[in-house]
């Protein structure tokens, strides 16, 4: 019985992945790794130039990528981003919610707006 699947066995071929905070660091690394395994990438972030750079890196390696400005703290921006991904690729299969900003306080006491 096989207990674990090796990363090389993982196929993300033609799965559409929206990655928030994909302009640098961990998010950019996730975008590159997922693209290497065949995913179509929608790279999002607050700084469009950074996500455009991520898309250039994905495309240089033979992948497909769409750069989108998105502020995850703004519900309208989130809606527009999902709509743009679906308009471009016809669907959305994977969400990597990597973007973050530290909020101080107890999670259970935090309002949606603060979170």
N, C-alpha and C positions, 0 to 999 in steps of 0.2 A: 504494500500500500504506500502510495506516495503522500507524504505529509505536507510538503511545501512545494510551491511552484517557484522555480527559478525565474529571476527577472527577465532572462532571455526568452522564457516561454510565454511571457505576458504579451498579448497582442492588443494594442490600442489602435490598430489599423483603421483609419477613417472615422474614429470616434472624435466628436467635436468637444474640445475641452476649453472652458472659460476659466482663466486663471487671474485672480485679482492680485494686485501688487506684483505684477510680472516684470516691472521695469528694472529690477535690480535684485541682487542677493538671492535669497531662497526662492522667491517667485520666478526669477529668471532661470535659475537652475532647474526648477520643476518644469518650466516650459520647454527647455532644451531637452531634458530627459524624456518627457512625454512625446515630444516630436520625434525623437530618435526611435521611439517604439511605434511610430506610425500615426500618432494623434494629430488632428488638425487643431491649431492653437488660436484662441482668441485671447490675446494678451491685453490686460487692462491695468490702468494705474492713473494716479492723479496728474502725472507729468507725461504728456503724450510723447515727447521726444524720447523718453526712456523706454517706453513700450515699443516705439518704432525701432529703436536699436535692438531690442530683444527680437523683434520680428525679422530684422535684417540677419541676425545670427541664425535664427531658425531657417530662413530661406537659403542662406549660404550653405547650410547642411542638407538642402534638398527638401525641407519641410514646407508646410503651408501655414501662414500666420496672418491674422488680422489684428492691427493695433487699434485700441479704442481708449478714449479718455473715460474714466469712471471714478467717481468719488463714492465709495461704499457707504459713506455716512449720509448720502442723499438718496432717498427712495426713488425720486424721478430719474436720477442718473442711473440707478440700478435697472429700472424698468427700460430705459432707453438702450442700455447696454445689452440686455437680454434680447430685446427686439432687434437690434442691429446684428447680433450673432445669428439669430434665426433667419433674418432676411438674407444674410450672406451665405449661410451654410445649410439652411432648411431645418435645422434642429439643434439641440444642445444635449449632449450625452453626459458630460462630466463637469462638475463645479469644484474648483480648488479655491477655497476661501482663505487665501493667504494674507491679504491686506489686513493690517491691524494698526490700532492706535491704543495706547494704554489709557484706560479709564480707571480712576481711583474710586474705590468703594466696593461694597458687597454686591456681587452679581445678582443675588436674590432681591436686593433693594433698589436696583438700578432701573430707571425707566428705559423704554425703547429708544427714546431720543438720545439719551446719554450713551447707551450701549452702541 
